Amino acid sequence: MKLLDLNIVLWKEGKYHIAQCLNTNISSFGKNKNEALKNIHEALELYFEDNKKPEIARVKNPELIQSSLAYA
């Protein structure tokens, strides 16, 4: 069994909590934080189980940046 260190970001969107793995771009959701984390772990297990050569981006020290964008 391999052990991977992955970066997961979690936020609330409407009435759901969203969890996204920055290393794989896989996301999931739940009614609360614990459910969202449980669901993202399950999705990640399936991803690594189904892929012989999974793509894992190395993300070191991610930083959350607040930004504004004007568009037409």
PyMOL commands that set and color helices and strands:
alter all, ss='L'
color gray80, all
select helices_A, chain A and resi 33-50
alter helices_A, ss='H'
color red, helices_A
select strands_A, chain A and resi 8-13+16-21+26-30
alter strands_A, ss='S'
color yellow, strands_A
deselect
rebuild
show_as cartoon
